Amino acid sequence: MQNIYQPGPSSQRPDKRNRATMLISCPDRPGIVAAVSHFLYEHGANIVQSDQYSMDPGGGMFFIRFEFDLSDLDTELPVLQEDFARVADRFEMKWHTFRASRKKRLAIFVSKEDHCLLELLWQWQAGDLEADIAMVISNHPDMKALVESFGIPFHHVPVTADTKAEAEKKQLELVSDKADLIVLARYMQIISPKFIEQFPNRIINIHHSFLPAFVGGKPYAQAYTRGVKIIGATAHYVTEELDGGPIIEQDVQRVSHRDEVDNLKRIGRTIERVVLARAVKWHVEDRILVHKNKTVVFN
């Protein structure tokens, strides 16, 4: 009999039916926090968390994240959004609101290595990743039984040099209107600009090195040859520039001359799975603002 796993019970989590998040970026100037806070107060919202960051108080960009509770959110949030446009125009804001109760839908792309995929599945199963995993797509059939044991649809879409365009068309058909975020969990294929255009700042990749060092193939062999003392991993948004998108999270671990290539790989896999899971968690919790090729992460 097939084992079907479900995420942890929602009863273990705070009731977020009336909670929303507002993300704002705008030129820095006096009065921004006061204006937004007063606006939320006037509309009956209770701020439960706020974070802010200024790139340069003398004329840089300002970023802020508010979490707030608002009674009868379904009815009141559209009113709040319409009224907030006047505040946003005054301060030249780019802004978005998100309902905490609306979980983001993930499509996870994977090839043959399972460690990053497993970390996401485990966190989802435990209820620590507050998202819906809509599907897993792979260019190899190896993960089918594993993924389906969690009750998640698995799609095998083979990719060769001759069929890449056709395969990507099939992938886009699968994720269209069914995924809010694409997660490349060690998916060993380059994503085309056409695909990226459909998901701007909504494709997260894990790179098996501490960028920008040791890019390309066999990073751990390169690291071993150079006798590195630190190895790491980088999670970033995917852009047309290969491995050059805005970095969301990085981590490292010290190693020594005693660590052979296989040991570096083992250590690296642990870092990769943790770094990718953090980046995905922060994205689905609406904690990331992107400005040019950098991120502001309110974690």
C-alpha positions as CSV (number, residue, x, y, z in Angstrom):
1,M,0.0,0.0,0.0
2,Q,1.4,3.4,-1.0
3,N,2.4,5.7,1.8
4,I,0.9,9.2,1.5
5,Y,2.4,12.0,3.6
6,Q,0.6,15.2,4.4
7,P,2.1,18.4,5.9
8,G,1.9,19.0,9.6
9,P,-1.6,20.0,10.9
10,S,-2.5,23.6,10.6
11,S,-3.8,23.5,14.2
12,Q,-0.2,23.7,15.3
13,R,0.2,27.1,13.6
14,P,-1.2,30.5,14.5
15,D,-4.4,31.4,12.8
16,K,-3.4,33.6,9.8
17,R,-6.7,33.9,8.1
18,N,-6.7,37.7,8.8
19,R,-2.9,38.3,8.4
20,A,-1.3,40.0,5.5
21,T,2.2,41.2,4.5
22,M,3.1,44.4,2.8
23,L,6.5,44.8,1.0
24,I,7.6,48.3,0.0
25,S,10.6,49.8,-1.8
26,C,10.9,53.6,-2.5
27,P,13.4,56.4,-2.5
28,D,14.4,57.2,1.1
29,R,13.0,60.3,2.7
30,P,11.5,61.3,6.1
31,G,8.1,60.2,7.0
32,I,7.7,56.9,5.2
33,V,7.3,54.7,8.3
34,A,5.0,57.2,10.0
35,A,2.8,57.5,6.9
36,V,2.4,53.7,6.4
37,S,1.9,53.0,10.1
38,H,-0.7,55.7,10.4
39,F,-2.5,54.5,7.3
40,L,-2.7,50.9,8.6
41,Y,-3.9,52.3,12.0
42,E,-6.6,54.3,10.3
43,H,-7.8,51.2,8.4
44,G,-8.0,49.1,11.6
45,A,-4.9,47.0,11.0
46,N,-2.8,45.9,13.9
47,I,1.0,45.7,13.0
48,V,2.5,42.5,14.4
49,Q,6.0,42.8,12.8
50,S,7.9,45.4,10.9
51,D,11.4,45.5,9.4
52,Q,13.2,48.3,7.5
53,Y,16.4,49.0,5.8
54,S,17.9,52.1,4.1
55,M,20.7,51.8,1.5
56,D,21.6,55.4,2.1
57,P,19.5,57.7,4.3
58,G,20.9,60.7,2.3
59,G,19.2,59.6,-0.9
60,G,19.3,55.9,-1.4
61,M,16.5,53.3,-1.6
62,F,14.4,52.4,1.4
63,F,12.8,49.0,2.0
64,I,10.2,48.0,4.5
65,R,8.1,44.9,5.4
66,F,5.0,45.0,7.5
67,E,3.0,42.1,8.8
68,F,-0.4,43.1,10.1
69,D,-3.7,41.6,11.2
70,L,-6.9,43.0,9.7
71,S,-10.4,41.8,10.8
72,D,-12.5,40.4,7.9
73,L,-9.4,40.5,5.6
74,D,-11.2,39.1,2.6
75,T,-13.5,42.1,2.5
76,E,-11.3,44.8,3.9
77,L,-8.0,44.1,2.1
78,P,-9.2,45.2,-1.4
79,V,-10.4,48.5,0.2
80,L,-7.0,49.0,1.9
81,Q,-5.2,48.3,-1.3
82,E,-7.2,50.8,-3.2
83,D,-6.8,53.5,-0.6
84,F,-3.1,52.9,-0.2
85,A,-2.4,53.9,-3.8
86,R,-2.5,57.5,-2.7
87,V,0.2,57.0,-0.1
88,A,2.2,55.0,-2.6
89,D,2.0,57.7,-5.2
90,R,3.2,60.3,-2.7
91,F,6.3,58.4,-1.8
92,E,7.0,56.9,-5.3
93,M,6.6,53.4,-3.8
94,K,6.7,50.0,-5.5
95,W,4.6,47.8,-3.2
96,H,2.8,44.5,-2.9
97,T,0.5,42.9,-0.4
98,F,0.2,39.1,0.3
99,R,-2.3,37.1,2.3
100,A,-0.6,34.8,4.7
101,S,-3.3,32.2,4.3
102,R,-2.7,31.8,0.6
103,K,0.2,29.4,0.3
104,K,2.5,29.7,-2.6
105,R,2.6,26.8,-5.0
106,L,6.0,25.3,-5.8
107,A,7.2,23.3,-8.8
108,I,10.5,21.6,-8.0
109,F,12.8,20.7,-10.8
110,V,15.4,18.0,-10.1
111,S,17.8,15.7,-12.0
112,K,19.5,12.8,-10.3
113,E,20.7,14.1,-7.0
114,D,18.0,13.9,-4.3
115,H,19.4,15.7,-1.3
116,C,18.0,19.2,-1.9
117,L,14.6,17.7,-3.0
118,L,14.4,15.6,0.1
119,E,15.1,18.5,2.4
120,L,12.2,20.4,0.9
121,L,9.9,17.4,1.1
122,W,10.8,16.8,4.7
123,Q,10.3,20.4,5.7
124,W,7.0,20.4,3.8
125,Q,5.9,17.2,5.5
126,A,6.8,18.6,9.0
127,G,4.8,21.8,8.3
128,D,7.9,23.9,8.5
129,L,7.7,25.0,4.8
130,E,4.3,26.7,4.5
131,A,3.7,26.1,0.8
132,D,2.0,23.7,-1.5
133,I,4.2,21.5,-3.6
134,A,2.2,21.3,-6.8
135,M,4.6,19.0,-8.6
136,V,8.1,17.7,-9.2
137,I,9.5,17.8,-12.7
138,S,12.7,15.8,-13.7
139,N,14.7,15.1,-16.8
140,H,15.3,11.6,-15.3
141,P,12.8,9.0,-13.9
142,D,14.8,8.2,-10.8
143,M,12.8,10.2,-8.3
144,K,9.3,9.0,-9.4
145,A,8.6,6.5,-6.6
146,L,10.1,8.8,-3.9
147,V,8.0,11.8,-4.9
148,E,4.8,9.9,-5.4
149,S,5.2,8.4,-1.9
150,F,4.6,11.9,-0.6
151,G,1.4,12.1,-2.6
152,I,2.9,14.7,-5.0
153,P,2.6,14.5,-8.8
154,F,5.8,13.6,-10.6
155,H,6.5,14.4,-14.3
156,H,9.3,13.0,-16.3
157,V,10.3,15.3,-19.1
158,P,13.5,14.1,-20.8
159,V,15.9,16.7,-22.1
160,T,18.5,16.3,-24.9
161,A,20.3,18.8,-27.0
162,D,17.9,18.1,-29.9
163,T,14.7,18.2,-27.7
164,K,15.4,21.0,-25.3
165,A,13.0,23.5,-26.8
166,E,10.2,20.9,-27.0
167,A,10.9,19.8,-23.4
168,E,10.8,23.3,-22.1
169,K,7.5,23.9,-23.8
170,K,6.1,20.9,-22.0
171,Q,7.5,22.1,-18.7
172,L,5.9,25.5,-19.2
173,E,2.5,23.8,-20.0
174,L,2.8,21.8,-16.7
175,V,3.6,24.8,-14.5
176,S,1.4,27.4,-16.2
177,D,-1.2,28.6,-13.7
178,K,-0.2,25.9,-11.3
179,A,3.1,27.3,-9.8
180,D,4.0,30.5,-8.1
181,L,7.7,29.6,-7.7
182,I,10.1,27.3,-9.5
183,V,12.8,25.7,-7.4
184,L,15.8,24.2,-9.1
185,A,16.9,21.5,-6.6
186,R,20.1,20.5,-8.4
187,Y,18.4,20.6,-11.8
188,M,21.3,20.2,-14.1
189,Q,19.9,22.0,-17.2
190,I,20.2,25.6,-18.2
191,I,16.9,27.5,-18.2
192,S,16.2,29.6,-21.3
193,P,15.5,33.3,-21.3
194,K,12.0,32.6,-22.6
195,F,11.3,30.5,-19.5
196,I,12.8,33.0,-17.1
197,E,10.6,35.8,-18.6
198,Q,7.5,33.9,-17.3
199,F,8.8,33.8,-13.7
200,P,10.9,37.0,-13.0
201,N,12.5,36.7,-9.6
202,R,10.4,33.5,-9.1
203,I,13.0,30.9,-10.0
204,I,15.5,29.9,-7.2
205,N,18.6,27.9,-8.0
206,I,21.1,26.3,-5.6
207,H,24.7,26.6,-6.8
208,H,27.2,24.1,-5.5
209,S,29.8,26.6,-4.6
210,F,30.3,29.9,-2.7
211,L,29.9,32.2,-5.7
212,P,31.7,33.5,-7.6
213,A,34.5,31.0,-7.0
214,F,34.7,27.6,-8.7
215,V,31.9,28.1,-11.2
216,G,31.2,25.5,-13.9
217,G,31.8,21.8,-13.7
218,K,33.4,19.7,-11.0
219,P,33.5,22.5,-8.3
220,Y,34.7,20.2,-5.5
221,A,37.5,18.8,-7.6
222,Q,38.5,22.4,-8.4
223,A,38.3,23.2,-4.7
224,Y,40.4,20.2,-3.7
225,T,43.1,21.0,-6.3
226,R,43.3,24.5,-4.9
227,G,43.5,23.3,-1.3
228,V,40.6,25.4,-0.1
229,K,39.9,26.0,3.5
230,I,36.2,27.0,3.1
231,I,33.5,25.5,0.9
232,G,30.0,26.7,0.6
233,A,26.8,27.0,-1.4
234,T,24.7,29.9,-2.9
235,A,21.0,30.2,-3.5
236,H,20.0,32.9,-6.0
237,Y,17.3,34.0,-8.3
238,V,17.8,32.9,-11.9
239,T,18.5,35.5,-14.5
240,E,19.7,35.3,-18.1
241,E,23.3,35.7,-16.8
242,L,24.3,32.2,-15.8
243,D,24.8,32.0,-12.0
244,G,24.7,35.8,-11.9
245,G,21.2,36.5,-10.4
246,P,20.5,38.2,-7.1
247,I,21.9,36.2,-4.2
248,I,19.4,35.2,-1.5
249,E,21.4,33.1,0.9
250,Q,24.9,31.6,1.3
251,D,26.7,29.5,3.9
252,V,30.1,28.0,4.3
253,Q,32.0,25.4,6.4
254,R,35.7,25.2,7.1
255,V,37.6,22.2,5.7
256,S,41.2,21.2,5.7
257,H,43.9,19.4,3.8
258,R,42.7,16.1,5.3
259,D,39.3,16.3,3.4
260,E,39.3,14.3,0.2
261,V,37.0,15.1,-2.7
262,D,34.3,12.7,-1.5
263,N,34.3,14.3,1.9
264,L,34.0,17.8,0.4
265,K,31.0,16.6,-1.6
266,R,29.4,15.2,1.5
267,I,29.9,18.4,3.4
268,G,28.8,20.4,0.4
269,R,25.5,18.5,0.0
270,T,24.6,19.3,3.6
271,I,25.3,23.0,3.0
272,E,23.3,23.0,-0.3
273,R,20.2,21.5,1.2
274,V,20.1,23.9,4.1
275,V,20.9,27.0,2.0
276,L,18.2,26.2,-0.6
277,A,15.6,25.4,2.0
278,R,16.2,28.8,3.7
279,A,15.9,30.7,0.5
280,V,12.7,29.0,-0.5
281,K,11.2,29.5,3.0
282,W,12.0,33.2,3.0
283,H,10.5,33.6,-0.5
284,V,7.2,31.9,0.4
285,E,7.0,34.0,3.6
286,D,7.4,37.2,1.5
287,R,10.6,38.2,3.2
288,I,12.6,39.2,0.1
289,L,12.8,42.4,-1.9
290,V,14.9,42.6,-5.1
291,H,16.5,45.8,-6.1
292,K,18.6,45.7,-9.3
293,N,20.9,42.6,-8.8
294,K,20.7,42.6,-5.0
295,T,18.3,41.3,-2.4
296,V,17.1,42.7,0.9
297,V,16.1,39.7,3.0
298,F,14.1,40.4,6.2
299,N,14.7,37.0,7.8
